[in-house]
Amino acid sequence: MSKSPKGGAPRTRNAQSKKGGARKDNGPKRGFSAKRDTRDNRDQREARNPRDTRGGKKDSAAATRPNRRDQTRSAPATTVVEPIVREHKPTSARFTTPASVLPVMVEMNGWDDYALLDMGHGQKLERYGRYKLIRPEAQAMGAPRLPESEWKSADAIFTGDVEEEGPGRWKFANQVDEIWQMKYGPATFNGQFMSFRHVGVFPEQAAHWDWVGEQIKKADRPLKVLNLFGYTGMASLLPAALGAQVTHVDASKKAIVWARENQELSGLEDKPIRWICDDAMKFVEREVRRGNTYDGIILDPPKYGRGPNGEVWDFFESVPHMLACVRKLLSPNAQFLLMSSYAIRASFLSSHELMRECLDGLPGTIESGELAIRELDGPRLLSTSLFSRWSAPENNKAEGA
Ligand SMILES: C[S@@+](CC[C@H](N)C(=O)[O-])C[C@H]1O[C@@H](n2cnc3c(N)ncnc32)[C@H](O)[C@@H]1O
């Protein structure tokens, strides 16, 4: 049983637990099985849950690729598959323009505390630390591979989709701790059953955390990193552990408190992280006015969001201005810029072209594509999101770009 990170009484949740707003389960204690729902049900579920922005295109080549599951689980491998490289000529005699590499399929193969065990019929079966969870997944359009007994052994299921049950909620088949710990590299963090299916980490982002880590090591100098929409802080803690000076921005006080608890759990309290609760757009506009710059910028915006004072974030409306500001915040010898997106209607190509437009004049490379999770011991990939990322050329260690 895990202790409250604040040192309070241990918090435990079981099938009859009735504590806590959206997370409470008033239903009778009962087991559950993997839902084998119909196409109609899935269509209705999609219509009812427009906030489920996770997804992208299915990789038809995935089934023919070799299974990479035999790699060691403690060192998560990121595989970049057969990118098409398009070199862009400079747009003017004065400027160079980043080269383009796309499409890039980045695979996240799981790690000690995370595995995609199976997926199908609109759901996924995952392991987060010691718990097996079932969550809705619109992109899981095929059939489950594992026997039903595996799905029945899950500790919790998020059901949000059955009309008579109203908005989504967790149901617990076994006794579970309300908060439990997981690890990724030097970071220890709390998992927690949140309303709207999340548990406090987007595990596929591990591939991006690793890429950011590579950029920091490549630069071989202390970098100033800005993490916008930083949530529970993994993309702030891991760069900080590598010596970066990090500014973390999120609109949610609760997310910042959680991120600080994760910093404490990780023993990284002495690392220089500025925790800022603000609207991301307002923050970057202010930083531009102040003339501040950063060597690396990470942004993982939602499709829709709200700043602390009700400021509206709408991916399609807001991203062009956000990237224009972010461009101004890149230091003369900046090392990287990473934007990921769960906005299902966007394509990595449009995010690529926008980033290329914004970064005109910089050397280096922009890669764009999809981020996918490979299932444990299985051949299939689950598309989660799209991304565009820019990195400086190799010789960018000290001189201006
Ligand atoms: C998709 S999550 C980011 C996930 C995170 N990058 C990670 O991998 O752990 C979106 C975050 O954006 C924050 N957010 C939403 N609207 C915002 C806004 N206008 N300004 C700042 N943060 C916002 C939410 O509070 C939430 O923590």
Ligand as a Chemical Component Dictionary entry (heavy atoms), coordinates in Angstrom:
data_LIG
# 
_chem_comp.id                   LIG 
_chem_comp.type                 NON-POLYMER 
_chem_comp.pdbx_formal_charge   0 
_chem_comp.three_letter_code    LIG 
# 
loop_
_chem_comp_atom.comp_id 
_chem_comp_atom.atom_id 
_chem_comp_atom.alt_atom_id 
_chem_comp_atom.type_symbol 
_chem_comp_atom.charge 
_chem_comp_atom.model_Cartn_x 
_chem_comp_atom.model_Cartn_y 
_chem_comp_atom.model_Cartn_z 
_chem_comp_atom.pdbx_ordinal 
LIG C1  C1  C 0  -1.573 16.738 -22.801 1  
LIG S1  S1  S 1  -1.223 17.295 -21.163 2  
LIG C2  C2  C 0  0.512  17.460 -21.315 3  
LIG C3  C3  C 0  1.225  16.143 -21.058 4  
LIG C4  C4  C 0  2.701  16.267 -20.668 5  
LIG N1  N1  N 0  3.462  16.947 -21.687 6  
LIG C5  C5  C 0  3.307  14.913 -20.333 7  
LIG O1  O1  O 0  3.747  14.186 -21.219 8  
LIG O2  O2  O -1 3.289  14.531 -19.168 9  
LIG C6  C6  C 0  -1.908 18.918 -21.269 10 
LIG C7  C7  C 0  -1.586 19.879 -20.105 11 
LIG O3  O3  O 0  -1.842 21.181 -20.591 12 
LIG C8  C8  C 0  -2.339 21.980 -19.541 13 
LIG N2  N2  N 0  -3.036 23.128 -20.134 14 
LIG C9  C9  C 0  -4.220 23.155 -20.771 15 
LIG N3  N3  N 0  -4.500 24.405 -21.216 16 
LIG C10 C10 C 0  -3.448 25.192 -20.850 17 
LIG C11 C11 C 0  -3.134 26.567 -21.023 18 
LIG N4  N4  N 0  -3.962 27.389 -21.646 19 
LIG N5  N5  N 0  -1.958 27.004 -20.551 20 
LIG C12 C12 C 0  -1.104 26.184 -19.901 21 
LIG N6  N6  N 0  -1.360 24.863 -19.708 22 
LIG C13 C13 C 0  -2.518 24.382 -20.166 23 
LIG C14 C14 C 0  -3.214 21.057 -18.730 24 
LIG O4  O4  O 0  -3.356 21.528 -17.408 25 
LIG C15 C15 C 0  -2.429 19.739 -18.834 26 
LIG O5  O5  O 0  -1.595 19.572 -17.711 27 
# 
loop_
_chem_comp_bond.comp_id 
_chem_comp_bond.atom_id_1 
_chem_comp_bond.atom_id_2 
_chem_comp_bond.value_order 
_chem_comp_bond.pdbx_ordinal 
LIG C1  S1  SING 1  
LIG S1  C2  SING 2  
LIG S1  C6  SING 3  
LIG C2  C3  SING 4  
LIG C3  C4  SING 5  
LIG C4  N1  SING 6  
LIG C4  C5  SING 7  
LIG C5  O1  DOUB 8  
LIG C5  O2  SING 9  
LIG C6  C7  SING 10 
LIG C7  O3  SING 11 
LIG C7  C15 SING 12 
LIG O3  C8  SING 13 
LIG C8  N2  SING 14 
LIG C8  C14 SING 15 
LIG N2  C9  SING 16 
LIG N2  C13 SING 17 
LIG C9  N3  DOUB 18 
LIG N3  C10 SING 19 
LIG C10 C11 SING 20 
LIG C10 C13 DOUB 21 
LIG C11 N4  SING 22 
LIG C11 N5  DOUB 23 
LIG N5  C12 SING 24 
LIG C12 N6  DOUB 25 
LIG N6  C13 SING 26 
LIG C14 O4  SING 27 
LIG C14 C15 SING 28 
LIG C15 O5  SING 29 
# 
